[in-house]
């Protein structure tokens, strides 16, 4: 009995000594931890600086939306995903800002974010439980090394009404940062799994897909493939519905004036049904009639996307490739309209 009491006393002394060491360690690395805690405090989160990478204790409860263990899993998963995309990403660590090639600084520019032209609130909140519309737990940014120089892909892993959502931003100009939910199913599935406390890994890729629509020496893709990407991006329901009914057309020669040299997809109806696009290296320029003007004004909206982004959204695994290639094969030539 005496021996047991002595052992307990020694254990208590060890705990006190360890606590003192941990406090000293926190004080010596306060820059990042206090930065994270400050962000959390501003967004209604806990100000606990208890040693986790994101200001969390690693033994947080199962009810937490996000914690340092889940973040470690996301980092590993995202690294694997980025490798499959042959892209390099910078990660936001909770202090200073992460800057995109377009000059955006996050989280500072979260106050300029719109979805579907609707203003929303975003906040960096490492436990995902803040009061914003979207509480961002991780930010990764890739700056393109090909034209346009402002090209970038920025992902915001966030929680919206407690549910995991991956947002993507490729805005290159203007006062608004236009984001949308990613269509990349691998990222969606991976984030959902990790948020639910499970492990995530990239699915095996079929080697047989390696020659499907392979990039040529001049980095040009099949223009029909780009047309399908544009259709899915701008209005996927409209595109797939008309394609199914046999009313989706493609042309390489219908452009004139402001759209000279552009390819297009269209239902063949009014000019408002035309989406014009042109690839130059990794950059895809998209033009379409400005909905704030009548078509006869000839005013176009112009947007830029990267081939990398379009592929990452719609053309990663064998299932996506088979689906998109099927759409490509169903596109009719505009010259067939009325025949």
Long-range contacts (C-beta under 8 A, 24 or more apart in sequence): 22-51, 25-51, 26-51, 31-95, 32-93, 32-94, 32-95, 35-94, 35-95, 35-96, 36-94, 36-95, 36-126, 39-94, 39-107, 39-123, 39-124, 39-125, 39-126, 40-125, 40-126, 40-127, 40-130, 42-123, 43-123, 43-124, 43-125, 43-130, 43-131, 43-132, 43-135, 44-125, 44-129, 44-130, 44-131, 45-125, 45-126, 45-127, 45-129, 45-130, 46-127, 54-94, 54-126, 54-127, 54-137, 55-94, 55-126, 56-126, 56-127, 62-197, 64-127, 65-127, 65-128, 65-129, 65-137, 65-159, 65-162, 65-195, 66-126, 66-127, 66-128, 66-137, 66-159, 66-195, 67-127, 70-194, 70-195, 70-197, 71-126, 71-137, 71-138, 73-194, 73-199, 73-200, 74-138, 74-157, 74-190, 74-191, 74-194, 74-200, 77-190, 77-194, 77-200, 77-201, 77-202, 78-138, 78-140, 78-190, 80-201, 80-202, 81-186, 81-187, 81-190, 81-202, 82-140, 82-142, 84-186, 84-202, 84-205, 84-316, 85-308, 85-311, 85-312, 85-316, 87-142, 87-153, 87-308, 88-142, 89-140, 89-141, 89-142, 89-155, 90-140, 90-141, 90-142, 90-143, 91-138, 91-139, 91-140, 92-124, 92-138, 92-139, 92-140, 92-141, 94-124, 94-126, 98-139, 98-141, 98-154, 99-141, 100-141, 100-143, 100-152, 100-154, 100-169, 101-143, 101-144, 101-149, 101-150, 101-151, 101-152, 102-150, 102-151, 102-152, 102-171, 102-172, 102-173, 103-150, 104-152, 104-154, 104-169, 104-171, 104-177, 106-139, 106-141, 106-154, 106-156, 107-136, 107-139, 109-177, 110-136, 112-175, 112-176, 112-177, 113-169, 113-176, 113-177, 113-179, 114-176, 114-177, 114-178, 114-179, 115-167, 115-178, 115-179, 115-180, 115-181, 116-180, 117-178, 122-156, 122-158, 128-158, 128-159, 128-162, 129-159, 133-160, 134-158, 134-159, 134-160, 134-165, 134-167, 135-159, 135-160, 142-308, 144-282, 144-306, 144-308, 146-219, 146-281, 146-282, 146-283, 146-306, 147-280, 147-281, 147-282, 147-283, 148-172, 148-283, 148-304, 150-304, 151-282, 151-283, 151-304, 151-306, 153-306, 153-308, 153-309, 153-312, 155-182, 155-187, 157-191, 159-195, 164-191, 164-192, 164-195, 166-191, 168-309, 168-313, 170-304, 170-305, 170-306, 170-309, 172-304, 182-312, 182-313, 183-232, 183-313, 183-314, 184-312, 184-313, 184-316, 185-316, 185-317, 185-320, 186-316, 186-317, 203-317, 205-317, 205-318, 206-318, 208-318, 209-318, 209-321, 212-321, 212-325, 213-315, 213-321, 213-325, 219-281, 219-282, 219-307, 220-279, 221-279, 221-307, 222-328, 223-250, 223-252, 223-263, 223-279, 224-250, 224-328, 224-331, 225-324, 225-328, 226-263, 226-277, 226-279, 226-284, 226-307, 226-310, 227-263, 227-264, 227-265, 227-275, 227-277, 227-331, 228-265, 228-314, 228-324, 228-327, 228-328, 228-331, 229-284, 229-310, 229-311, 229-313, 229-314, 229-315, 229-324, 230-265, 230-275, 230-277, 230-284, 230-286, 230-310, 231-265, 231-275, 231-327, 232-313, 232-314, 232-324, 232-327, 233-286, 233-305, 233-310, 233-313, 233-314, 234-275, 234-286, 234-288, 239-265, 239-327, 240-327, 242-267, 243-327, 243-330, 243-331, 246-330, 246-332, 248-330, 248-331, 248-332, 249-331, 249-332, 249-333, 249-334, 249-336, 249-337, 250-331, 250-332, 250-333, 250-334, 251-333, 251-334, 251-335, 254-334, 257-298, 258-287, 258-298, 258-300, 259-287, 259-300, 262-287, 264-334, 265-331, 266-334, 268-334, 268-337, 270-295, 271-295, 276-300, 279-307, 282-306, 282-307, 282-308, 283-307, 284-310
